[in-house]
C-alpha cells in the first residue's frame, strides 16, 4: 500500500455529501485515504448475532465503497480495536493527519483521546469537526455559561442563535428564505479528486468473519417527502398512521445530513424542527453530565425502591402485559427495531411506574432492539419517563394506557396490527391493576423523595 498523507475516518457520518470532517480533509491539499473500522470494542458488546443495525451499517459501507470506487478510489475497511488498527496502519503509512467528526459519547471521547495521543506521537495531527448536530458542547449555554437543563429555555436560545442577524447568509435562490450559517452545506464534491487513487483496497471483511450472521433488513428510506414534514404536527402522535419520518436510523449513522433536514424542517414545520432540537439538547446533556449514563440526572431519585420483578419484566419484553397499547409497542419493536414515539412514552411510563422496574432495565432493552438507538436520546427519554431526568415529566404523572389508547388509537388500528389476539380469550389479563399501580408508584416515589 502506497503512502497516504491523510486519513478520513468514517464513523457516525456514512455519506460523501455534506460531510464536515470529510470536507476539511479533502480540501487540505493532501491525498485522503477513506477508512472505516468495525470496532471490536463496540461489537463485542452486541448480544444479538443477527443485529439488524450491523446489517444496516454493512449495507451503507458497501454503498460508500461502491461510490468511492466510481471515483477511482475506495474504502479501506478494517475489523478490530481502533487503536490497534491505526497503530498497524501507521507502520505502513506516513500519515500526517487523521480527520473525523466529533462523537460525544463517553466511550468515543476516551477512544478519540487515545487516538489523538497515538497520532501525535507519530508527528501527526488529529482533527475533529461538528457534524451530527447543529449546536454542540458549549454553543448553547445560559448567560452565565452554565448548560441548560430545561428544554424550552434551551430551544428558545437555540432558535435565537440560529436566526441571529450576524449568522444569516442569503440563500442561492433569490426568492427562497435566508439560509442560516449553521445550516450551510459542505460542498465535498468539489474536492473528490483528493481521494487517494494509488491504493489497492482489500475486500471488506464479511459479517460471518466478524462473528455475526448475515440478515436482511427492510430499512426506512433516507428520503422523506416534504408532505410528511408539513403534516407532522397533526399526525405524529397517532401510531396507526404513517405520520412520522422514521429517519432516526439515518440520523444515528449519519447517512443523511442533519443540516439539510433541519433546513427543510425550519421552512416547513416547527414541530419537526423541535424534534431535531431535542437531539441536540440530549447530546449536550450527555456531554456536560456524563454521569447520566449510569444514574439519574436528579441524584435524589437514586433512592427509589424499584420492585424489579423479573417475571413481569419478561412479560413486558414479550408484549404480554395485558395492556394492548403497551404490548403493541413492544411487539413492533421486537419485530422491526422501531417503536412509534408516542408509544415509547407510554411503554416507558408503564415499565417504570406501573411495574416499578428500574428505568435502566428498559433503557438497556431499547438499546439492544432499537435500530435508531442513540445513547443520549435513549437515556434522556427513559429518564424523562421515570421522572428522574432533566426537564422530566413529574413523578406523579402516570400515563393511563387506556386513556392514551382512546386518545391516540381510538379505532385500535395500531393495536390490531400488532396484537391480533387482542379482545379474544387468547389475550392475557392485565398483569397489574392501573389504579393500584398508580398509588403504589406514588407511594414509592414519595418515600424516596421524602415528600
C-alpha positions in Angstrom: 0.0 0.0 0.0 1.5 3.3 -1.0 1.9 6.2 1.4 -1.2 8.3 2.2 -0.9 11.7 3.8 -4.3 12.0 5.5 -6.9 9.6 6.7 -10.6 10.3 6.9 -12.2 8.0 9.5 -15.9 7.4 8.8 -18.0 6.7 11.9 -21.4 8.2 12.5 -21.2 10.0 9.1 -21.7 7.4 6.4 -22.0 9.6 3.4 -19.9 11.5 1.0 -22.1 14.6 0.6 -22.2 17.5 3.0 -19.8 15.8 5.5 -18.0 18.4 7.6 -14.9 16.4 8.6 -14.5 14.9 5.1 -14.8 18.3 3.5 -11.9 19.6 5.6 -9.8 16.5 4.9 -10.4 16.8 1.2 -9.6 20.5 0.9 -6.4 20.1 3.0 -4.4 19.6 -0.2 -3.4 16.1 0.9 -4.3 12.8 -0.6 -7.1 11.3 1.5 -7.4 7.6 2.4 -11.0 6.8 3.4 -11.2 4.4 6.4 -14.0 2.6 8.3 -13.3 0.4 11.3 -15.8 -2.2 12.6 -15.0 -1.5 16.2 -14.5 -4.7 18.3 -14.8 -2.6 21.5 -18.4 -2.0 20.4 -19.3 -5.2 18.5 -18.2 -7.4 21.4 -21.0 -6.0 23.5 -23.7 -6.8 21.0 -25.9 -9.6 22.3 -27.7 -10.4 19.1 -25.5 -12.1 16.4 -28.2 -11.1 13.9 -28.2 -7.5 14.9 -30.0 -5.5 12.2 -28.1 -2.3 12.9 -24.9 -4.0 12.0 -26.6 -5.2 8.8 -27.6 -1.6 8.1 -24.1 -0.3 8.7 -22.7 -3.1 6.4 -25.1 -2.1 3.7 -24.1 1.5 3.9 -20.4 0.6 4.0 -20.8 -1.3 0.8 -22.6 1.7 -0.8 -19.8 4.0 0.3 -17.1 1.7 -1.1 -19.0 1.5 -4.4 -19.3 5.3 -4.6 -15.6 5.8 -3.8 -14.7 3.1 -6.4 -16.6 5.0 -9.0 -14.3 8.0 -8.1 -11.2 5.9 -8.7 -10.6 5.3 -5.0 -12.2 3.0 -2.4 -12.9 2.5 1.2 -10.4 0.7 3.5 -12.5 -1.4 5.9 -10.9 -3.0 9.0 -12.2 -5.1 11.8 -10.5 -4.6 15.2 -9.9 -2.2 18.0 -9.4 1.3 16.6 -6.1 2.0 18.5 -4.7 -1.3 17.3 -5.9 -0.9 13.7 -4.5 2.6 13.4 -1.2 1.6 15.1 -0.8 -1.1 12.4 -1.7 1.4 9.7 1.0 3.8 10.9 3.6 1.1 10.4 3.0 1.1 6.7 1.8 4.6 6.0 3.2 8.1 6.5 0.0 9.7 8.0 0.2 13.4 8.5 -3.3 13.8 9.9 -6.4 11.9 10.8 -9.7 13.7 10.2 -13.0 12.6 11.6 -16.3 14.0 13.0 -16.9 14.5 16.7 -18.7 11.9 18.8 -20.0 13.0 22.2 -20.5 9.6 24.0 -18.2 8.7 26.9 -16.6 5.7 25.1 -16.0 7.8 22.0 -14.4 10.6 23.9 -12.0 8.2 25.6 -11.2 6.4 22.3 -10.5 9.6 20.5 -8.2 10.9 23.2 -6.2 7.7 22.8 -6.1 8.0 19.0 -5.1 11.7 19.3 -2.2 10.7 21.5 -1.2 8.0 19.1 -1.1 10.1 16.0 0.7 13.0 17.8 3.4 10.6 19.0 3.9 9.8 15.3 4.2 13.5 14.5 0.7 13.8 13.0 -2.4 15.8 13.8 -5.9 14.7 14.9 -8.8 16.9 13.7 -12.5 16.5 14.6 -15.5 18.5 13.4 -19.1 19.1 14.3 -21.3 17.1 12.0 -24.1 15.1 13.8 -25.8 18.1 15.4 -26.5 21.8 14.7 -25.1 23.0 18.1 -22.7 21.1 20.3 -21.0 21.3 23.7 -20.9 24.9 24.9 -22.5 26.6 21.9 -25.9 26.9 23.6 -25.5 27.9 27.2 -27.1 30.2 29.7 -25.8 33.8 30.0 -23.7 32.7 33.0 -22.0 30.0 30.9 -23.8 27.1 32.6 -25.6 24.4 30.5 -29.3 24.4 30.1 -31.3 21.6 31.8 -34.7 22.7 30.7 -35.6 22.1 27.1 -37.9 25.1 26.5 -35.3 27.6 27.5 -32.6 25.7 25.6 -34.8 25.6 22.4 -35.5 29.3 22.7 -31.8 30.1 22.8 -31.1 27.5 20.1 -33.5 29.2 17.7 -32.3 32.7 18.6 -28.8 31.8 17.8 -29.8 30.1 14.6 -31.6 33.2 13.2 -29.3 35.9 14.7 -28.6 38.5 12.0 -24.8 38.1 12.1 -25.2 34.4 11.2 -27.6 34.8 8.2 -26.4 34.1 4.7 -28.6 34.7 1.8 -29.7 31.6 0.0 -28.7 31.0 -3.6 -32.2 31.3 -4.9 -33.4 34.9 -4.6 -37.0 34.0 -3.7 -36.1 31.5 -1.1 -35.9 32.1 2.7 -32.5 33.2 4.0 -30.3 30.3 4.9 -28.7 30.2 8.4 -25.0 30.0 8.7 -25.5 26.9 10.9 -27.4 25.1 8.1 -24.8 25.7 5.4 -23.7 22.7 3.4 -20.1 21.5 3.0 -19.5 21.0 -0.8 -17.4 17.9 -0.5 -17.9 17.1 -4.2 -15.7 20.0 -5.2 -12.7 18.1 -3.8 -13.5 14.5 -4.7 -10.3 14.4 -6.8 -8.4 14.4 -3.5 -9.3 10.8 -2.6 -6.3 8.6 -2.9 -6.2 6.6 -6.1 -3.0 4.6 -5.7 -4.2 2.1 -3.2 -5.4 -1.4 -3.9 -8.3 -1.9 -1.5 -8.6 -5.2 0.2 -12.0 -7.0 0.4 -14.4 -5.8 3.1 -14.5 -8.3 6.0 -17.7 -10.2 5.9 -20.2 -10.3 8.8 -19.6 -14.0 9.2 -15.8 -13.3 9.5 -16.6 -10.9 12.3 -18.8 -13.5 14.1 -22.2 -12.2 13.0 -25.0 -13.5 10.9 -26.0 -12.1 7.5 -29.5 -10.8 7.8 -31.8 -8.9 5.5 -33.3 -5.7 6.8 -36.2 -3.7 5.5 -34.8 -0.3 6.4 -36.6 3.0 6.2 -35.7 5.2 3.2 -33.4 8.1 3.8 -35.7 10.1 1.5 -38.6 11.9 3.1 -41.4 13.6 1.4 -42.0 17.2 2.3 -45.7 16.3 2.9 -44.8 14.2 5.9 -42.9 17.1 7.5 -45.7 19.5 6.6 -48.4 17.4 8.4 -46.1 16.1 11.1 -47.7 18.2 13.9 -51.2 16.8 13.2 -50.2 13.2 12.7 -47.1 12.5 14.8 -49.0 11.2 17.8 -51.1 8.6 16.1 -49.2 5.2 15.7 -51.9 3.7 13.5 -51.0 6.1 10.6 -47.7 6.7 8.7 -47.2 10.1 10.2 -43.5 10.1 11.3 -40.3 10.2 9.2 -38.6 7.1 10.6 -35.3 8.9 9.8 -33.8 8.0 13.2 -31.5 5.3 11.9 -30.2 7.7 9.3 -29.5 10.4 11.8 -27.9 7.8 14.1 -25.4 6.7 11.5 -25.1 9.9 9.5 -26.4 8.6 6.2 -28.2 11.9 5.8 -27.1 15.4 6.7 -28.7 16.8 9.9 -28.1 20.3 8.4 -30.1 19.5 5.3 -33.0 18.1 7.3 -33.0 20.9 9.8 -33.0 23.4 7.0 -36.1 21.7 5.4 -37.8 21.5 8.8 -37.2 25.1 9.6 -39.1 26.0 6.4 -41.9 23.5 6.7 -42.7 22.6 10.3 -41.5 23.9 13.6 -42.7 20.7 15.5 -40.4 18.6 13.4 -37.6 21.1 13.9 -38.2 20.8 17.7 -37.5 17.0 17.4 -34.1 17.8 16.0 -33.5 20.3 18.7 -34.3 17.6 21.3 -31.4 15.6 19.7 -29.0 18.5 20.3 -30.4 19.0 23.8 -29.8 15.4 24.9 -26.3 15.4 23.3 -25.3 18.4 25.3 -26.8 16.9 28.5 -24.6 13.8 28.0 -21.6 16.0 27.2 -22.0 18.2 30.3 -23.4 15.5 32.7 -21.8 12.2 31.7 -22.9 10.6 35.0 -26.4 10.2 33.5 -25.1 7.1 31.6 -25.2 5.1 34.9 -27.5 7.1 37.2 -30.3 9.6 37.4 -29.8 13.2 36.4 -31.5 14.1 39.6 -29.5 12.3 42.3 -32.3 12.3 44.8 -34.1 9.8 42.6 -31.4 7.2 43.2 -33.2 6.1 46.3 -36.3 4.8 44.6 -37.1 1.2 45.8 -37.6 -0.5 42.5 -39.6 -3.8 42.6 -37.6 -5.2 39.6 -39.8 -8.3 39.3 -38.0 -10.4 36.7 -41.2 -12.4 35.7 -43.1 -9.2 35.0 -40.1 -7.8 33.1 -40.1 -10.9 30.9 -43.8 -10.5 30.1 -43.1 -6.8 29.3 -40.4 -7.8 26.9 -42.6 -10.4 25.2 -45.5 -7.9 24.8 -47.8 -9.9 27.1 -48.7 -7.4 29.8 -52.4 -7.4 29.1 -52.3 -3.7 28.2 -52.7 -3.7 24.4 -51.1 -0.4 23.6 -48.0 -1.4 25.6 -47.9 -4.8 24.1 -48.3 -3.4 20.6 -45.4 -1.1 21.1 -43.1 -3.9 22.4 -44.1 -6.2 19.6 -43.5 -3.6 17.0 -40.0 -3.0 18.5 -39.2 -6.7 18.6 -40.3 -7.3 15.0 -39.0 -4.2 13.3 -36.5 -2.3 15.6 -38.8 0.7 15.6 -41.3 2.0 18.0 -43.6 4.9 17.5 -42.5 8.0 19.6 -45.9 8.4 21.4 -45.9 4.7 22.2 -42.3 4.9 23.5 -43.5 7.3 26.2 -46.5 5.1 27.1 -44.3 2.0 27.3 -41.6 3.6 29.3 -44.1 5.1 31.8 -45.7 1.7 32.2 -42.5 -0.1 33.0 -41.2 2.4 35.4 -44.4 3.4 37.1 -46.9 0.6 36.7 -44.4 -2.1 37.3 -41.8 -0.1 39.3 -39.0 -1.6 37.3 -35.8 0.4 37.1 -35.7 2.6 34.1 -32.2 1.3 33.3 -33.7 -2.1 32.5 -35.9 -0.6 29.9 -33.1 1.6 28.6 -30.9 -1.4 28.1 -33.7 -3.4 26.4 -34.3 -0.5 24.0 -30.5 -0.2 23.4 -30.4 -3.8 22.2 -33.5 -3.5 20.0 -33.8 0.0 18.5 -32.4 0.5 15.0 -32.1 4.2 15.8 -30.5 3.6 19.3 -28.7 6.7 20.3 -27.2 6.8 23.9 -28.1 10.4 24.6 -31.7 10.3 23.3 -32.5 6.8 24.7 -31.1 7.7 28.1 -32.9 11.1 28.1 -36.2 9.6 27.1 -36.2 6.9 29.7 -35.2 9.3 32.5 -37.9 11.7 31.3 -40.5 8.9 31.6 -39.2 7.8 35.0 -39.3 11.4 36.3 -35.6 11.4 37.3 -34.1 13.2 34.2 -33.5 16.7 33.1 -36.7 18.5 32.2 -38.6 15.3 33.1 -42.2 14.6 33.4 -43.2 15.0 37.1 -43.1 11.7 39.0 -46.8 11.9 39.7 -47.6 11.9 36.0 -48.5 8.3 35.3 -49.8 7.6 31.9 -53.1 5.7 31.8 -52.7 3.2 28.9 -56.5 3.0 28.4 -56.9 6.8 28.1 -53.8 7.0 25.9 -55.3 4.4 23.6 -58.6 6.3 23.5 -56.8 9.4 22.6 -54.3 8.2 20.1 -55.5 4.8 18.7 -59.3 5.0 19.3 -60.1 2.7 16.4 -57.4 0.2 17.6 -55.7 0.3 14.2 -52.2 0.0 15.7 -53.3 -2.5 18.4 -55.0 -4.8 15.9 -51.9 -4.8 13.7 -49.5 -5.9 16.4 -51.8 -7.7 18.9 -54.1 -9.7 16.6 -55.4 -11.9 19.6 -56.5 -8.8 21.5 -60.1 -9.0 22.6 -60.1 -12.8 22.4 -59.7 -15.4 25.0 -56.1 -15.9 24.0 -55.1 -12.4 25.2 -53.8 -12.3 28.8 -55.5 -10.3 31.6 -53.6 -7.2 32.8 -50.7 -8.2 35.0 -51.4 -5.2 37.2 -54.4 -3.0 38.1 -53.9 0.6 36.9 -55.3 2.3 40.0 -53.4 0.1 42.4 -50.2 0.5 40.4 -50.5 4.3 40.3 -51.0 4.5 44.0 -48.1 2.1 44.6 -45.9 4.2 42.3 -46.7 7.5 44.1 -46.0 5.9 47.5 -42.7 4.6 46.3 -41.6 7.9 44.8 -42.8 10.0 47.8 -40.9 7.7 50.2 -37.7 8.0 48.2 -38.0 11.8 47.9 -39.2 12.2 51.5 -42.3 14.1 50.4 
